[in-house]
Amino acid sequence: MKHPEIRIGTRSSKLALNQTGIFMNSVDWTGIETRIEEIKSHGDMDLTSSLSEIGGTGVFTEKLNNMIAEGKIDLAVHSAKDIPSTLNEELEICMAIEGHNYRDFLVGKNDIKNIRAGGKIGTSSPRRMAEIKYIRPDIEVVNLRGNVETRLRKKTESNLDGIILAKAGLDRLNLNPEGFELPEDIFVPAPGQGIIAVTALKNSEISKHLKKYSEAWSMERLEAERRCMKIMGASCTVPFGILVLPIEKGYRYHICITNEKGINYSDGLSDNLSKIENACRELYEG
């Protein structure tokens, strides 16, 4: 591939930079000049308001993706779970890696079933808030914003019984706090959780080059979950979880949705479930 210099956009947090490093090490850049540009997203500028208050959808990705469309950078590295179900028309997700690390992790001394009545758990995710309330309605959920290190510090400062984070983020920061992996059938992860995804201009030379290094399993999982997300009209401000796992003879999935009665899991309680099943079959069974 011939290109004068590829400008790679990323958020400036330690986790984002570590994920960009993983991406860089996954691609052959022989003969290609690269420059990493650290960019503060809208979500990075306001660390006190809830995600819904600052716009919700795309708060961590919109600025980077707009910069690609405007020609200010050539590609952007994202946490896939932050990408809205609808992208700028001129962009595409051209690469997905690291898709096997999708679970939530409860940082704390006690598993969620053993936390004291009236205990406090911190999270900024509406999905995690709903899932906590489903399994432990007696627990108080505290809105907790900030990067991983900040949230770990706030857990101690605020004397919280626990906080819930993505296991992938902890692993990529080489952090090993005391705690518990949460079951994926109850704490169904966000669409694309754990996946590192790259956006670029559709059919561009850069996009074509990066597609050669995408992991098929991770991209299949991401495409399925994003299609389901679109069917549900979900975003990071809506309590919605979906995990579609490609297996040898098709797929299996877990889903968490909300209605006026609270949370439903994948037991046929929503008309949209048939649409989701059809979308999965189309992807995995042709």
KOLDO-430234 format. One record per atom (N, C-alpha, C): x, y, z; residue in three letters. Coordinates in steps of 0.001 Angstrom, whole numbers, plus 500000, padded with zeros to 6 digits. Layout:
N
XYZAla...
This chain:
286
500837498810500000Met500000500000500000Met500877501246500000Met500580502199499128Lys501334503437499056Lys500512504560499695Lys501110505199500682His500427506303501354His501493507164502009His501421508512501883Pro502481509358502430Pro502642509225503933Pro501544509231504670Glu501571509039506123Glu500153508751506584Glu499993507726507397Ile498673507393507915Ile498524507999509299Ile497473508801509449Arg497183509464510727Arg496143508630511469Arg496546508123512637Ile495725507193513408Ile495154507920514610Ile493837508049514656Gly493185508741515755Gly492809507799516881Gly492980508270518109Thr492614507495519288Thr492298508439520435Thr491472507992521361Arg491294508744522596Arg492603508713523372Arg492733509628524334Ser494024509806524995Ser494155509058526315Ser493147508287526710Ser493251507536527960Ser494301506434527821Ser494790505980528954Lys495800504916528941Lys495245503658528281Lys493986503324528580Leu493381502141527968Leu493283502290526461Leu492828503454525989Ala492707503673524542Ala494068503560523866Ala495096504112524494Leu496436504050523915Leu496973502613523913Leu496680501864524982Asn497097500461525009Asn496394499661523919Asn495104499958523705Gln494368499262522647Gln494903499647521272Gln495298500896521120Thr495907501325519862Thr497226500586519643Thr497969500368520731Gly499209499599520632Gly498949498167520182Gly497885497538520713Ile497518496183520293Ile497183496170518807Ile496407497178518382Phe496067497298516960Phe497323497467516112Phe498220498348516505Met499428498607515727Met500258497339515575Met500312496532516636Asn501100495296516604Asn500426494183515810Asn499166494398515430Ser498420493383514688Ser498496493576513176Ser499146494657512744Val499176495029511326Val500617495114510845Val500866494707509618Asp502183494867509010Asp502260496265508397Asp503112497112508981Trp503252498495508522Trp504505498698507681Trp505070497626507162Thr506300497728506387Thr506156498752505258Thr507057499725505227Gly507051500740504178Gly505977501805504338Gly505261501800505474Ile504178502761505699Ile504521503647506889Ile504471504937506703Glu504678505889507794Glu503369506060508558Glu503451506055509887Thr502254506231510705Thr502477507316511754Thr501401507963512130Arg501449508951513212Arg500191508801514060Arg500360508634515368Ile499217508500516274Ile498839509879516804Ile497560510211516676Glu497054511490517157Glu496066511243518290Glu496371511790519457Glu495505511640520628Glu494446512737520618Glu493184512321520735Ile492067513247520603Ile491104513046521768Ile490684514134522377Lys489707514060523465Lys488305514025522879Lys487551512991523208Ser486168512887522746Ser485265513743523634Ser484010513890523201His483050514641524016His482878513978525381His482892512659525396Gly482731511933526647Gly483906512085527588Gly485091512397527042Asp486276512589527877Asp486307513975528518Asp485562514917527946Met485603516298528436Met484673516523529627Met483647515679529765Asp482700515799530872Asp482673514467531600Asp483305514426532779Leu483429513179533517Leu482522513125534738Leu481577514074534842Thr480671514094535983Thr479220513793535599Thr478787514299534430Ser477408514062533999Ser477227512607533577Ser475974512125533636Ser475685510777533144Ser475811510773531627Ser475978509581531057Leu476129509475529609Leu474914510024528876Leu473717509793529412Ser472511510293528757Ser472466511822528769Ser473016512420529809Glu472998513884529920Glu473920514556528915Glu474989513869528513Ile475924514492527567Ile475715514001526138Ile474621513295525907Gly474286512914524537Gly474214511440524286Gly474869510634525144Gly474752509179525031Gly475415508614523796Gly474659508478522733Thr475132507793521534Thr476332508487520905Thr477425507766520787Gly478589508275520075Gly479456509268520823Gly479250509442522130Val480010510479522837Val481510510183522859Val481890508917522726Phe483312508560522735Phe483880508344521334Phe483030508328520320Thr483487507976518972Thr483160509010517898Thr482141509819518118Glu481656510717517060Glu482734511683516574Glu483463512285517505Lys484473513269517113Lys485544512628516238Lys486007511453516633Leu487029510753515859Leu486514510396514471Leu485291509861514398Asn484740509460513106Asn484486510664512204Asn484055511772512785Asn483870512989511988Asn485194513483511425Asn486268513305512196Met487585513734511728Met488055512893510540Met487665511613510507Ile487968510794509331Ile487220511342508126Ile485923511587508293Ala485099512090507187Ala485602513433506676Ala486169514236507573Glu486676515571507206Glu488103515533506676Glu488724514351506654Gly490081514212506137Gly491170514637507098Gly490838514787508382Lys491833515228509368Lys492649514066509916Lys492069512877509915Ile492800511652510241Ile492367510589509227Ile493101509487509173Asp492814508455508166Asp492037507267508726Asp492176507026510021Leu491445505929510651Leu491363506211512141Leu490490505481512818Ala490341505646514261Ala490209504293514923Ala490815504168516102Val490761502943516895Val489770503159518035Val488800502253518151His487728502410519138His487563501153519987His486952501334521154Ser486289500216521820Ser484982500016521070Ser484777498830520513Ala483628498613519626Ala482299498909520303Ala482214498679521609Lys480944498900522306Lys480527500370522321Lys481456501286522039Asp481144502716522040Asp480630503212520690Asp480714502384519650Ile480321502823518302Ile478809502693518150Ile478106503767517780Pro476647503689517588Pro476282502681516509Pro475032502227516525Ser474595501213515556Ser474618501742514127Ser474518503078513971Thr474566503687512644Thr475815504551512528Thr476656504244511556Leu477886505007511299Leu477645506087510259Leu478557507070510185Asn478565507992509053Asn478527507166507769Asn477750507594506797Glu477563506802505576Glu478866506534504838Glu479824507464504959Glu481064507304504211Glu482090506423504922Glu481770505962506153Leu482720505170506923Leu482302503708507014Leu483261502869507414Glu482974501472507689Glu483911500970508777Glu483474499926509466Ile484363499220510389Ile485143498217509558Ile486439498442509449Cys487241497631508536Cys488072496569509251Cys488107496633510585Met488943495680511314Met488372495480512710Met488366494229513171Ala487917493889514521Ala488833492801515061Ala489317492988516302Ile490215492021516924Ile489875491886518416Ile490387490825519035Glu490286490613520486Glu488852490347520958Glu488060489636520159Gly486641489482520467Gly486272488457521518Gly487222487701522045His486880486631522981His486772487106524433His487210488305524723Asn487215488802526105Asn486046489767526286Asn484869489224526584Tyr483652490034526549Tyr482952490180527903Tyr483438489578528950Arg482686489533530210Arg482819490810531044Arg481815491014531916Asp481878492042532944Asp482606491482534162Asp483176492389534956Phe483945491988536138Phe483527492871537312Phe483163492236538424Leu482817492954539650Leu484059493078540515Leu484542494305540698Val485691494553541572Val485174494706542994Val485610493838543883Gly485162493893545267Gly485484492607545995Gly485264492613547305Lys485592491448548124Lys484528490370548059Lys483283490755547733Asn482177489808547730Asn481538489705546357Asn481144488474545994Asp480354488278544790Asp479031489012544962Asp478360489305543839Ile477159490132543903Ile476073489499544775Ile476012488187544835Lys474996487532545660Lys475279487681547152Lys476532487985547496Asn476922488054548906Asn477170489479549402Asn476940490476548551Ile477059491863549007Ile475938492155549991Ile476224492902551019Arg475249493201552076Arg474008493890551513Arg472872493666552149Ala471637494362551780Ala471853495868551945Ala471455496631550923Gly471675498073550972Gly473074498487550564Gly473875497520550103Gly475231497841549652Gly475212498703548402Gly476385499211548043Lys476487500141546919Lys477441499608545856Lys476977499641544591Ile477821499264543464Ile477864500433542489Ile479051500746541988Gly479227501862541067Gly479336501418539623Gly478656502131538731Thr478754501919537288Thr478111503111536595Thr478538503393535357Ser477905504454534568Ser477016503866533478Ser476960502540533385Ser476251501858532307Ser474790501604532673Ser473836502132531900Pro472419501820532152Pro472136500324532084Pro472834499618531187Arg472653498165531094Arg473070497494532395Arg474248497812532889Arg474712497194534134Arg473816497582535304Arg473355498834535323Met472439499260536384Met471193498382536401Met470619498142535219Ala469406497331535121Ala469681495886535523Ala470822495353535111Glu471150493966535426Glu471395493788536923Glu472036494771537559Ile472227494719539012Ile470875494697539712Ile469976495599539294Lys468663495698539930Lys467826494433539720Lys468070493756538613Tyr467339492517538329Tyr467718491440539332Tyr469017491278539569Ile469475490187540430Ile469505490592541905Ile469719491903542183Arg469772492387543565Arg469055493734543678Arg467708493734543720Pro466969494996543800Pro467218495777545085Pro467797495124546087Asp468071495803547365Asp469372496596547346Asp470155496474546276Ile471446497168546203Ile471258498555545606Ile471987499525546146Glu471970500889545604Glu473025500993544495Glu472605501497543333Val473535501663542214Val473953503127542150Val475264503357542140Val475835504705542154Val476432505019540787Val476043506161540186Asn476621506558538896Asn478109506850539071Asn478931506214538266Leu480384506309538417Leu481023506505537057Leu481540507708536799Arg482185508023535524Arg483698508092535696Arg484414508118534564Gly485863508254534581Gly486548507060533956Gly487864507181533740Asn488600506054533175Asn488741504950534220Asn489307503832533823Val489367502668534707Val490092502992536005Val491248503633535908Glu492019503950537111Glu491245504882538034Glu490553505860537447Thr489762506804538243Thr488637506085538978Thr487962505171538287Arg486849504460538921Arg487340503524540027Arg488497502912539837Leu489055502085540905Leu489390502935542127Leu489914504130541891Arg490220505031543007Arg488943505487543715Arg487918505819542925Lys486648506279543509Lys485967505188544324Lys486184503927543932Lys485613502827544716Lys486102502896546153Lys487407503109546309Thr487991503181547642Thr487564504457548351Thr487647505588547656Glu487315506882548273Glu485859506969548710Glu484962506342547920Ser483526506415548227Ser483036505225549038Ser483958504341549399Asn483621503168550220Asn482503502342549587Asn482636502108548289Leu481655501295547586Leu481928499817547831Leu480862499015547794Asp481028497567547961Asp481583496918546705Asp481426497590545586Gly481949497054544341Gly481740498023543197Gly482463497807542126Ile482223498505540866Ile482306497475539750Ile481587497722538659Ile481602496777537542Ile482321497404536360Ile483296496678535841Leu484104497117534711Leu484174495994533677Leu484600496334532480Ala484834495315531460Ala486139494584531780Ala486084493269531771Lys487288492477532056Lys488389492783531051Lys488023493041529794Ala489025493322528766Ala489847494554529118Ala489180495587529628Gly489899496808529980Gly490905496583531093Gly490506495825532101Leu491431495508533194Leu492636494735532680Leu492378493745531832Asp493473492934531298Asp494433493775530469Asp493894494685529657Arg494745495496528783Arg495546496546529550Arg495125496819530769Leu495886497726531626Leu496770496959532612Leu496781495632532460Asn497556494761533362Asn497159494965534819Asn495858495147535038Leu495331495302536386Leu494650494008536810Leu494860493626538070Asn494297492371538565Asn493667492584539937Asn492625493417540014Pro492017493679541317Pro491240492471541822Pro491028492452543122Glu490206491387543712Glu488785491508543179Glu488191490385542815Gly486831490464542302Gly486390489191541609Gly485321489313540804Phe484646488146540246Phe484191488423538813Phe484453487461537910Glu483843487532536585Glu482357487259536741Glu481536488032536032Leu480093487907536159Leu479534487006535056Leu478488486240535357Pro477946485290534367Pro477348486019533169Pro477692485558531973Glu477285486247530744Glu475803486089530438Glu475133485117531091Asp473708484950530837Asp472858485880531695Asp473432486458532738Ile472742487466533558Ile473296488842533242Ile474603488989533319Phe475254490251532944Phe475656490149531468Phe474634490192530631Val474858490097529189Val475619491354528756Val476762491214528099Pro477584492389527792Pro476977493300526735Pro477530494500526643Ala477133495450525608Ala477536494917524235Ala476824495310523175Pro477212494888521829Pro478663495254521527Pro479450494268521154Gly480850494517520805Gly481793494641521979Gly481331494370523198Gln482199494572524359Gln483472493738524250Gln484598494381524536Gly485901493719524486Gly486586493801523141Gly485838494071522084Ile486415494106520739Ile487073495456520475Ile488249495417519875Ile488913496623519368Ile488515496752517903Ile487896497872517549Ala487386498068516193Ala488023499298515568Ala488228499234514264Val488866500331513529Val487920500827512447Val487752502135512380Thr486930502737511326Thr487816503504510342Thr487374503525509080Ala488080504252508013Ala487068504549506911Ala487481505307505910Leu486602505587504783Leu486282504299504039Leu485024504154503618Lys484601502968502891Lys485437502758501633Lys485861501518501429Asn486562501106500206Asn487840501891499935Asn488356502559500964Ser489621503283500786Ser490777502293500772Ser491913502742500297Glu493107501897500259Glu493475501443501667Glu493343502341502620Ile493664502011504009Ile492714500949504540Ile491418501125504279Ser490425500164504748Ser490696498777504164Ser490998498719502876Lys491279497433502227Lys492505496772502839Lys493511497570503163His494733497028503776His494424496433505155His493644497148505965Leu493385496702507332Leu492471495485507384Leu491603495331506406Lys490695494182506389Lys491469492866506353Lys492683492893505833Lys493499491677505765Lys493906491188507152Lys493849492085508155Tyr494317491756509497Tyr493175491620510496Tyr491945491751510023Ser490784491595510901Ser490605490126511266Ser490180489856512489Glu489897488490512923Glu488473488128512508Glu488327487067511757Ala487011486691511233Ala486000486471512352Ala486404485749513405Trp485490485452514517Trp485020486737515179Trp485954487656515430Ser485605488920516091Ser484696489772515214Ser484972489825513906Met484135490614513013Met482744490001512881Met482663488671512838Glu481356488019512772Glu480530488354514008Glu481166488252515158Arg480459488575516402Arg480005490027516408Arg480886490924516006Leu480557492346516013Leu479433492672515044Leu479490492123513844Glu478444492398512852Glu477092491900513336Glu477069490711513941Ala475807490163514432Ala475240491025515552Ala476084491398516496Glu475600492169517649Glu475182493583517246Glu475886494172516300Arg475502495509515833Arg474186495456515044Arg473971494379514304Arg472711494237513592Arg471555494110514590Arg471779493331515649Cys470757493190516694Cys470521494519517409Cys471580495242517653Met471489496550518294Met470630497500517459Met470817497444516148Lys470054498310515252Lys468582497920515249Lys468315496620515260Ile466931496136515309Ile466228496686516547Ile466935496704517664Met466351497156518926Met466359498671519071Met467059499372518144Gly467172500819518270Gly467920501212519524Gly468886500385519926Ala469568500571521202Ala470803501452521049Ala471239502009522173Ser472466502803522249Ser473058502590523626Ser474175503284523904Cys474824503089525205Cys474017503699526342Cys472954504455526031Thr472107505028527072Thr470892504155527359Thr470729503052526619Val469582502164526775Val470042500857527409Val469329500345528421Pro469715499064529019Pro469500497912528042Pro470530497545527315Phe470439496498526312Phe471757495758526239Phe471689494443526304Gly472885493627526153Gly472646492529525141Gly473657492219524358Ile473557491129523377Ile474933490497523217Ile474966489180523241Leu476207488441523016Leu475898487326522036Leu476455487413520841Val476255486395519809Val477595485712519574Val477651484438519885Leu478916483710519803Leu478914482766518600Leu479769483036517623Pro479897482099516502Pro480412480757517005Pro479729479690516638Ile480164478343517012Ile480240477486515749Ile480643476245515900Glu480941475408514736Glu479746475268513796Glu478556475097514346Lys477381474883513509Lys476373476017513687Lys476835477254513553Gly475913478385513636Gly476303479374514718Gly475443479539515710Tyr475669480554516723Tyr474850480213517962Tyr475187480826519089Arg474317480854520256Arg474334482282520786Arg473279482679521438Tyr473243484062521894Tyr472577484202523255Tyr472949485281523948His472277485751525151His471819487168524856His470658487522525386Ile470148488870525165Ile469494489379526437Ile469648490652526694Cys469016491316527823Cys468323492556527289Cys466997492631527443Ile466235493788526996Ile465357494270528133Ile464835495472528014Thr463961496000529053Thr462584496300528479Thr461593496207529344Asn460257496671528997Asn459651497306530235Asn458366497568530205Glu457758498274531335Glu457778497465532621Glu458025496146532514Lys458055495301533707Lys459468495032534199Lys460462495568533534Gly461843495353533954Gly462647494652532880Gly463495493731533279Ile464383493049532334Ile463767491730531882Ile463905491458530603Asn463623490132530055Asn464916489572529483Asn465071488264529591Tyr466209487625528963Tyr465715486830527753Tyr466599486105527119Ser466282485509525812Ser465333484325525951Ser464075484626526270Asp463088483576526456Asp461833483840525638Asp461964484549524522Gly460853484730523603Gly459810485727524053Gly460154486652524955Leu459160487579525487Leu458991488847524658Leu459742489004523596Ser459651490226522794Ser459502489886521316Ser458670490670520624Asp458522490473519178Asp459849490658518455Asp460705491503519017Asn461978491778518369Asn462919490575518401Asn462675489638519307Leu463560488475519380Leu463520487658518092Leu462357487563517471Ser462276486816516218Ser463082487514515135Ser463080488862515144Lys463883489609514179Lys465370489370514430Lys465746489327515698Ile467147489090516044Ile467567487685515619Ile466721486709515879Glu467057485344515476Glu467191485240513962Glu466318485905513242Asn466408485890511776Asn467702486546511302Asn468107487643511959Ala469345488332511589Ala470543487424511824Ala470549486699512950Cys471650485782513247Cys471694484632512246Cys470532484091511931Arg470495482992510958Arg471024483447509609Arg470645484652509200Glu471079485172507917Glu472598485281507858Glu473201485721508969Leu474656485874509010Leu475373484528509083Leu474860483597509902Tyr475612482395510194Tyr475173481155509435Tyr473941481181508932Glu473456480000508242Glu473168480254506766Glu473401481512506329Gly473206481848504928Gly471761481894504530Gly
